[in-house]
Amino acid sequence: MKENRGARKRVALIGATGSVGTSVLDVCRAHGDRLEVAALAAGRDGKKLARLAAEFGPPVLCLADEAAAAALARELSGSPLRVLRGVSGLLEIARAPEVDHVVFASSGTAAISALQEALKAGKEVSLANKESIVVGGPWVMPLVLGRDQLRPLDSEHNAIWQCLHGEAESPRKIYLTASGGPFRDWSPEDLKNVTPEMALKHPVWSMGAKITVDSATLMNKGIELIEAMFLFGLGAHQVEALISPGSFVHGLTEFEDGSVKMLAGDPDMRLPAVSCLLWPERLPPRVNYPRPDLSARRVSFDLADERRFPALRLAKEAAARGGAYPALLVGADETAVDRFLKGEIPFTAIPQIVEAAMESYTGGSPRSLDEALEILSWARFKGLTTKRIG
C-alpha cells in the first residue's frame, strides 16, 4: 500500500451525508493535523455536501444522482471545486493518486466497482457497506492485499478485526452482538402490531430508516453474520449472534484453547472510525466523548429467539446455502422493508416475503459480480410483487 509520508493522510469519504459519514467527519475534524479530506461523495443531497465542502475544503465532490450533480455543478460554477457524478465519479475518486484512504459509508451496491478499484490501487479502505461484501464478497475479497488494507468500520466487525490482531491462528468462532432492538421481549402476537413509527425508535443507535427496521427484525444482525464470513474467511458454523442489551460489548472471538477476547466500548461510531483511519495508533478521540464508567455497566449475553425473529434464521440459512442466497436475502429484504415503511405490509410480513423470494428462486449460483447483481434485482422485484402476507 502506498504511503503519503510526511503529510496528512488524504481521505475520500463516500457516503458523507449519512450517520456513519457524520462520525467519520467528526474524526477528521478532531484530527485535522493528521487527516485531510480530499473528496466527498453522497447520494443526492447537494446542499449538505456543499456545506461540508465549505468546511473541509476538498477539491472534489461527487453525487450519485445525475440531476442533483448537475444542479450542484451550476451552483458552484466559478469555484475551483470539481463536481463528479454517478459511478464514473466514484471510480475516479477511488483511483485518484491524491487519495490515500477511501471510506465507504454509503448503502447499496452502487459503489462496489469503486471499492474494487480502491483495493486494486493499493489504497487503505474503511468499509461500512454490508451489501458490497454480502453480494460482492467473492469478487471483492480476493483483491485485498493484507489484513489491514480493508478495515471494517461497522462496530461489530471492527471489534472482531481488532480482536484478531496479534493472533497467529484463526478463531474457532466469532460472536456479533445485537441490542435486540426495541422489541426483544415482545411476543410473536404483539409483533404483528408494530408500526413504522415504533420500529424506527432504536434503543441505542441513531441510524437510517432501512437499517433501523433491519435492527428491529434482527435481519441486520443476520446480514452482518454473512459479511463476517467473507471478511474473516469463516464458515457459517463459525459465526453467531448474541443479544447483549446496551451494546457495550460489540464482538467476541473464541479460540481453540477456549479463551475468548472481546472488545467493548460505549456505542459511538467515532470509536471504530478513529481506529480505522489512524490504525495502528490509538489516539485520544479529541471530541466531547466521556470515558466509559465500567462500574455502571452490566453485561449479559443471550441467544436470539429465532421463532420470534425469523429474519435471523433466514439469514443463517442464506449463509449456509451460499451461492445466490445472500443476494436473494438482501434484495427481497430491501423491498419488504420499504413496503412496511409505506404501510403496505405488517412488520411480521417482512421475513415472510424474504422467505418467499428465497424459496421461489430456481436459478443457479452467480458466476460473476454482474450475475450476483442480477439476482439481487430479481429478489427486489420478487419482494415488491409478492402479495401481502400476514
C-alpha positions as CSV (number, residue, x, y, z in Angstrom):
1,M,0.0,0.0,0.0
2,K,1.2,3.5,-0.9
3,E,2.2,5.8,1.9
4,N,2.0,9.6,2.0
5,R,5.0,10.1,4.3
6,G,5.5,13.4,6.0
7,A,2.0,14.7,5.2
8,R,-1.6,14.3,6.4
9,K,-3.4,11.2,5.3
10,R,-5.7,12.2,2.4
11,V,-9.2,10.7,2.9
12,A,-12.1,10.3,0.5
13,L,-15.5,9.7,2.0
14,I,-18.2,8.0,0.1
15,G,-21.5,8.4,2.0
16,A,-20.6,11.8,3.5
17,T,-24.1,12.9,4.5
18,G,-25.2,9.7,6.3
19,S,-24.9,8.9,10.0
20,V,-21.7,6.9,9.6
21,G,-20.2,9.6,7.3
22,T,-21.0,12.2,10.0
23,S,-19.0,10.2,12.6
24,V,-16.1,9.9,10.1
25,L,-16.1,13.6,9.6
26,D,-16.1,14.2,13.3
27,V,-12.9,12.2,13.5
28,C,-11.4,14.2,10.5
29,R,-12.4,17.4,12.2
30,A,-10.9,16.4,15.5
31,H,-7.6,15.2,13.9
32,G,-7.2,17.8,11.2
33,D,-3.4,17.7,11.9
34,R,-3.4,14.1,10.8
35,L,-6.3,13.8,8.3
36,E,-7.1,15.8,5.2
37,V,-10.5,15.4,3.5
38,A,-9.6,15.0,-0.2
39,A,-13.0,14.1,-1.7
40,L,-16.6,13.9,-0.5
41,A,-19.4,11.9,-2.2
42,A,-23.1,11.5,-1.4
43,G,-26.3,10.3,-3.0
44,R,-28.4,13.4,-3.9
45,D,-28.1,15.9,-1.0
46,G,-26.2,18.6,-2.8
47,K,-26.9,21.3,-0.3
48,K,-25.5,19.4,2.6
49,L,-22.5,18.3,0.5
50,A,-21.8,21.9,-0.4
51,R,-21.9,22.9,3.3
52,L,-19.4,20.1,4.1
53,A,-17.2,21.2,1.3
54,A,-17.2,24.8,2.6
55,E,-15.9,23.4,5.9
56,F,-13.4,20.8,4.9
57,G,-12.2,22.2,1.5
58,P,-11.9,19.1,-0.6
59,P,-11.1,19.8,-4.3
60,V,-13.6,17.1,-5.5
61,L,-17.2,16.4,-4.8
62,C,-19.4,13.7,-6.2
63,L,-23.2,13.0,-6.3
64,A,-24.7,9.7,-7.4
65,D,-27.8,11.4,-8.7
66,E,-27.1,12.9,-12.1
67,A,-29.7,15.7,-11.8
68,A,-28.5,16.7,-8.3
69,A,-24.9,16.6,-9.5
70,A,-25.8,18.9,-12.4
71,A,-27.6,21.3,-10.1
72,L,-24.6,21.4,-7.7
73,A,-22.2,22.0,-10.5
74,R,-24.2,25.0,-11.6
75,E,-24.3,26.3,-8.1
76,L,-20.6,26.0,-7.7
77,S,-19.7,27.3,-11.2
78,G,-16.8,29.6,-11.0
79,S,-15.3,27.9,-7.9
80,P,-12.3,25.6,-8.1
81,L,-14.4,22.7,-6.9
82,R,-14.9,19.8,-9.4
83,V,-18.3,18.1,-9.2
84,L,-18.3,14.5,-10.4
85,R,-21.4,12.3,-10.9
86,G,-22.5,8.7,-10.8
87,V,-20.4,5.6,-10.7
88,S,-17.8,7.1,-13.0
89,G,-17.2,9.8,-10.5
90,L,-16.8,7.3,-7.7
91,L,-14.3,5.3,-9.8
92,E,-12.3,8.5,-10.5
93,I,-12.1,9.2,-6.7
94,A,-11.1,5.6,-5.9
95,R,-8.3,5.7,-8.5
96,A,-7.0,9.2,-7.7
97,P,-3.3,9.4,-6.7
98,E,-4.3,12.3,-4.4
99,V,-6.2,9.9,-2.2
100,D,-4.6,7.6,0.4
101,H,-7.6,6.2,2.2
102,V,-11.2,5.6,0.9
103,V,-14.1,5.3,3.3
104,F,-17.2,3.5,2.0
105,A,-20.1,4.6,4.2
106,S,-22.9,4.5,1.7
107,S,-25.6,1.9,1.4
108,G,-26.5,-0.3,-1.5
109,T,-24.3,-1.8,-4.2
110,A,-23.6,1.2,-6.4
111,A,-20.1,1.7,-5.0
112,I,-18.9,-1.9,-5.4
113,S,-16.8,-1.2,-8.5
114,A,-15.2,1.8,-6.8
115,L,-14.4,-0.4,-3.8
116,Q,-12.7,-2.9,-6.2
117,E,-10.7,-0.1,-7.8
118,A,-9.6,1.3,-4.5
119,L,-8.3,-2.1,-3.4
120,K,-6.6,-2.7,-6.7
121,A,-4.9,0.7,-6.4
122,G,-3.4,-0.4,-3.0
123,K,-5.3,2.2,-1.0
124,E,-6.4,1.8,2.6
125,V,-10.1,1.2,2.7
126,S,-12.6,1.6,5.6
127,L,-15.8,-0.2,4.9
128,A,-19.3,0.3,6.4
129,N,-21.3,-1.1,3.5
130,K,-22.7,-4.5,4.1
131,E,-24.1,-5.1,0.6
132,S,-20.7,-4.7,-1.1
133,I,-19.5,-7.8,0.8
134,V,-22.6,-9.8,1.2
135,V,-23.5,-9.6,-2.5
136,G,-20.0,-9.0,-4.0
137,G,-17.7,-10.7,-1.5
138,P,-16.4,-13.4,-3.9
139,W,-15.3,-10.7,-6.3
140,V,-14.1,-8.2,-3.7
141,M,-12.2,-10.1,-1.0
142,P,-9.6,-11.7,-3.4
143,L,-8.4,-8.1,-4.2
144,V,-7.5,-7.4,-0.5
145,L,-3.7,-7.2,-0.2
146,G,-3.4,-7.8,3.6
147,R,-5.4,-7.8,6.8
148,D,-5.1,-4.1,7.4
149,Q,-5.9,-2.8,3.9
150,L,-9.6,-3.4,4.3
151,R,-10.7,-2.1,7.7
152,P,-14.2,-2.9,8.9
153,L,-15.9,0.2,10.1
154,D,-19.2,-1.2,11.4
155,S,-18.8,-1.5,15.2
156,E,-19.2,-5.3,15.4
157,H,-16.8,-6.2,12.6
158,N,-14.4,-3.6,13.7
159,A,-14.4,-5.3,17.1
160,I,-13.6,-8.7,15.6
161,W,-10.9,-7.1,13.4
162,Q,-9.2,-5.6,16.5
163,C,-9.5,-8.8,18.5
164,L,-7.8,-10.8,15.8
165,H,-4.7,-8.6,15.7
166,G,-1.7,-10.4,17.2
167,E,-3.3,-13.8,16.7
168,A,-1.5,-16.3,14.5
169,E,-4.4,-18.8,14.4
170,S,-7.9,-18.3,13.0
171,P,-10.7,-18.2,15.6
172,R,-12.8,-21.2,16.4
173,K,-15.9,-19.0,16.4
174,I,-16.9,-15.3,16.5
175,Y,-19.9,-13.7,18.0
176,L,-21.5,-10.4,16.9
177,T,-23.7,-8.7,19.4
178,A,-27.1,-7.1,19.0
179,S,-29.0,-4.9,21.4
180,G,-32.1,-6.9,20.4
181,G,-33.8,-3.8,19.2
182,P,-37.0,-2.2,20.6
183,F,-39.0,-5.5,20.5
184,R,-36.6,-8.0,22.0
185,D,-39.1,-9.0,24.7
186,W,-42.3,-8.8,22.6
187,S,-44.4,-11.9,21.9
188,P,-44.9,-13.1,18.3
189,E,-48.5,-11.9,18.6
190,D,-47.6,-8.4,19.8
191,L,-45.1,-8.1,16.9
192,K,-48.0,-8.1,14.4
193,N,-49.0,-4.7,15.8
194,V,-45.6,-2.9,15.3
195,T,-45.9,0.3,13.3
196,P,-43.2,2.0,11.3
197,E,-43.0,4.8,13.9
198,M,-42.4,2.2,16.6
199,A,-39.8,0.3,14.6
200,L,-37.8,3.4,13.9
201,K,-37.1,4.1,17.6
202,H,-33.9,2.1,18.2
203,P,-33.0,1.9,21.9
204,V,-29.2,2.5,21.3
205,W,-28.1,3.6,17.9
206,S,-29.2,6.5,15.6
207,M,-29.3,5.2,12.1
208,G,-31.1,5.5,8.8
209,A,-34.7,4.1,8.4
210,K,-33.8,0.9,6.5
211,I,-31.0,-0.3,8.9
212,T,-33.2,0.7,11.9
213,V,-36.0,-1.5,10.8
214,D,-33.5,-4.3,10.0
215,S,-32.2,-4.0,13.5
216,A,-35.7,-4.4,14.8
217,T,-36.3,-7.6,12.9
218,L,-32.7,-8.8,13.6
219,M,-32.2,-9.0,9.8
220,N,-29.3,-6.6,10.1
221,K,-27.5,-8.9,12.5
222,G,-28.1,-11.8,10.2
223,I,-26.7,-9.9,7.2
224,E,-23.7,-9.0,9.4
225,L,-23.0,-12.7,10.0
226,I,-22.7,-13.3,6.3
227,E,-20.5,-10.3,5.9
228,A,-18.3,-11.6,8.7
229,M,-17.9,-14.9,6.9
230,F,-16.4,-13.1,3.9
231,L,-14.3,-10.6,5.9
232,F,-12.7,-13.1,8.1
233,G,-12.7,-16.3,6.0
234,L,-15.1,-18.2,8.2
235,G,-17.8,-20.9,7.6
236,A,-21.4,-20.4,8.5
237,H,-20.9,-22.7,11.6
238,Q,-18.3,-20.3,12.9
239,V,-20.4,-17.1,13.2
240,E,-23.2,-16.5,15.7
241,A,-25.2,-13.6,17.1
242,L,-25.8,-12.8,20.7
243,I,-28.3,-10.4,22.3
244,S,-26.4,-8.0,24.6
245,P,-28.6,-5.1,25.6
246,G,-26.8,-1.7,25.8
247,S,-24.4,-2.6,23.0
248,F,-21.3,-2.1,25.2
249,V,-19.6,-5.3,24.0
250,H,-19.5,-5.3,20.2
251,G,-17.9,-8.6,19.3
252,L,-16.3,-11.7,20.8
253,T,-13.7,-14.0,19.4
254,E,-13.4,-17.6,20.7
255,F,-10.2,-19.5,20.1
256,E,-9.4,-23.2,20.0
257,D,-7.9,-23.1,23.5
258,G,-11.2,-22.0,25.0
259,S,-10.1,-18.4,25.6
260,V,-12.4,-15.5,24.4
261,K,-11.4,-12.0,23.5
262,M,-13.9,-9.2,23.3
263,L,-13.9,-5.6,22.5
264,A,-16.1,-3.2,24.5
265,G,-16.9,0.5,24.4
266,D,-19.7,2.9,24.5
267,P,-21.9,2.8,21.4
268,D,-20.4,5.6,19.4
269,M,-19.3,5.2,15.7
270,R,-16.5,7.6,16.2
271,L,-14.5,4.9,18.0
272,P,-14.4,2.4,15.2
273,A,-13.9,5.3,12.8
274,V,-10.8,6.6,14.5
275,S,-9.4,3.1,14.8
276,C,-9.8,2.6,11.0
277,L,-8.4,5.9,9.9
278,L,-5.4,6.1,12.3
279,W,-4.6,2.4,12.8
280,P,-2.3,1.1,14.4
281,E,-2.1,4.2,16.6
282,R,-4.5,4.7,19.5
283,L,-5.1,8.4,19.9
284,P,-7.4,10.4,22.2
285,P,-10.7,10.9,20.3
286,R,-10.4,14.7,20.8
287,V,-14.2,15.0,20.8
288,N,-16.8,15.6,23.5
289,Y,-16.8,11.9,24.5
290,P,-17.0,10.7,28.1
291,R,-14.9,7.8,29.2
292,P,-16.9,4.7,29.9
293,D,-18.0,4.1,33.5
294,L,-17.3,0.4,33.9
295,S,-18.8,0.2,37.3
296,A,-22.1,1.3,35.9
297,R,-22.1,-1.3,33.2
298,R,-23.9,-4.7,33.4
299,V,-23.1,-7.1,30.5
300,S,-25.1,-10.1,29.6
301,F,-25.4,-12.4,26.6
302,D,-28.3,-14.5,25.3
303,L,-29.1,-16.3,22.1
304,A,-31.7,-14.7,20.0
305,D,-35.2,-16.3,19.8
306,E,-35.3,-17.2,16.1
307,R,-39.0,-18.2,16.4
308,R,-39.8,-14.6,17.4
309,F,-37.3,-13.2,14.9
310,P,-37.3,-15.4,11.9
311,A,-35.3,-12.9,9.8
312,L,-32.2,-14.1,11.7
313,R,-33.0,-17.7,10.9
314,L,-33.4,-16.9,7.2
315,A,-30.0,-15.1,7.2
316,K,-28.3,-18.1,8.7
317,E,-29.9,-20.3,6.1
318,A,-28.6,-17.9,3.3
319,A,-25.2,-18.1,4.9
320,A,-25.2,-21.9,4.9
321,R,-26.6,-22.3,1.4
322,G,-24.3,-19.6,-0.1
323,G,-24.4,-19.1,-3.8
324,A,-27.3,-16.9,-4.8
325,Y,-28.9,-16.9,-1.4
326,P,-27.2,-13.9,0.3
327,A,-28.1,-11.7,-2.7
328,L,-31.7,-13.0,-2.6
329,L,-31.9,-12.3,1.1
330,V,-30.6,-8.7,0.7
331,G,-32.7,-7.9,-2.3
332,A,-36.0,-9.2,-1.0
333,D,-35.5,-7.6,2.4
334,E,-34.8,-4.2,0.8
335,T,-38.2,-4.0,-0.9
336,A,-40.0,-5.7,2.0
337,V,-38.8,-3.1,4.4
338,D,-39.7,-0.3,2.0
339,R,-43.3,-1.8,1.8
340,F,-43.5,-1.9,5.6
341,L,-42.4,1.7,5.9
342,K,-45.1,2.7,3.4
343,G,-47.7,0.9,5.4
344,E,-48.4,-1.7,2.7
345,I,-47.5,-4.8,4.8
346,P,-47.3,-5.6,8.6
347,F,-44.0,-5.8,10.4
348,T,-44.2,-9.6,10.6
349,A,-44.6,-9.9,6.8
350,I,-41.0,-8.7,6.2
351,P,-39.3,-12.1,6.8
352,Q,-42.2,-13.9,5.2
353,I,-41.7,-12.0,1.9
354,V,-37.9,-12.7,2.1
355,E,-38.5,-16.4,2.7
356,A,-40.9,-16.5,-0.3
357,A,-38.3,-15.0,-2.5
358,M,-35.6,-17.4,-1.3
359,E,-37.8,-20.4,-1.8
360,S,-39.1,-19.5,-5.2
361,Y,-35.7,-19.0,-6.8
362,T,-34.9,-21.7,-9.3
363,G,-31.7,-20.4,-10.8
364,G,-28.1,-21.2,-10.1
365,S,-25.2,-19.6,-8.3
366,P,-23.7,-16.4,-9.7
367,R,-20.5,-16.8,-11.7
368,S,-19.7,-13.1,-11.8
369,L,-20.5,-9.9,-9.9
370,D,-22.9,-8.9,-12.7
371,E,-24.8,-12.1,-12.2
372,A,-24.9,-11.6,-8.5
373,L,-26.4,-8.1,-9.1
374,E,-28.9,-9.5,-11.5
375,I,-30.0,-12.0,-8.7
376,L,-30.3,-9.0,-6.3
377,S,-32.5,-7.2,-8.8
378,W,-34.7,-10.3,-9.3
379,A,-35.1,-10.6,-5.5
380,R,-36.0,-6.9,-5.2
381,F,-38.7,-7.3,-7.8
382,K,-39.9,-10.5,-6.2
383,G,-40.2,-8.8,-2.8
384,L,-42.1,-5.9,-4.4
385,T,-44.6,-8.1,-6.2
386,T,-45.2,-10.8,-3.6
387,K,-48.8,-10.5,-2.3
388,R,-49.4,-9.1,1.1
389,I,-48.7,-11.7,3.8
390,G,-49.9,-11.7,7.4
